[in-house]
Amino acid sequence: MPRSHEAEKESFWVSYTDLMSALLVIFALVLMITIFNTQSAYEEKEAAINEKNQMIEDVIGVKSEIIQELIRAFEDSDLAMEVDPQTGAIRFSGGVFFDLNSSMVSVKGTDYLEKFIPQYINILLSDRFKDEVSQIIVEGHTDTTGGYLYNLQLSQDRALSVVQQIFQPSFPEFKYRNQLKSVITANGRSFSIPILKKDGTIDADKSRRVEFKFRLRDDQLLDQLQKLGERDGN
């Protein structure tokens, strides 16, 4: 074989080897960048999930603290009331505040409010929780006698009457009275959330009631985070 042909052949293989080496380096670089980007994306997603979970735990922790405080405060109370261990809602039995078809707070209801409100507000608007609570809701409910709109009006009137009674000049002074004005609201729910007996039928007496609820500033955010978590399967 002529020497020049040998040189050309050797030069070809050297160039081919260089090309393959260069491609191998490029492939390795692309692979490293892909792995780096994937790892970064995973770490960012993991950090976001951890932040979200921490936020949920913080909100749930505050809510649990308030509920436990309420349960401790009223566990020996002689008032006809229940504390919902899941939501912290305070439920007074029907007939305590109002007579049938009436939105005027009864004498017994006024006595209950004077005992209940100072303790309740002293917990929710304490230094520990005042920055966490966005709303205190007085919620009126009725039985199913009469139409929906009639009962909606009646339940709203009852809830408003309770709030009006709390701020009457004759109502005993209590701590955080002025601060309460910025967070309290009165809502009526008609007969949309009745109380049921064990057999599934509506308990009319218990359904005619007033409930006190609270809402945290982060409750809406918590709801959104939980929905995102359910959507993402987290």
Salt bridges, closest charged atoms under 4 A:
GLU65 OE2 - ARG128 NH2 2.63
GLU69 OE2 - ARG72 NH2 3.80
GLU82 OE1 - ARG91 NH1 3.74
ASP111 OD2 - LYS115 NZ 3.45
ASP127 OD1 - LYS130 NZ 3.45
GLU139 OE1 - HIS141 NE2 2.85
GLU139 OE2 - ARG189 NH1 3.62
GLU139 OE1 - LYS213 NZ 2.84
ASP143 OD2 - ARG208 NH1 2.54
GLU173 OE1 - ARG177 NH1 3.94
ASP205 OD1 - ARG208 NH2 2.62
GLU211 OE2 - ARG91 NE 2.95
GLU211 OE2 - ARG209 NE 2.80
GLU211 OE1 - LYS213 NZ 3.74
ASP219 OD2 - LYS63 NZ 3.78
ASP223 OD2 - ARG215 NH2 3.86
ASP232 OD1 - ARG231 NE 3.42
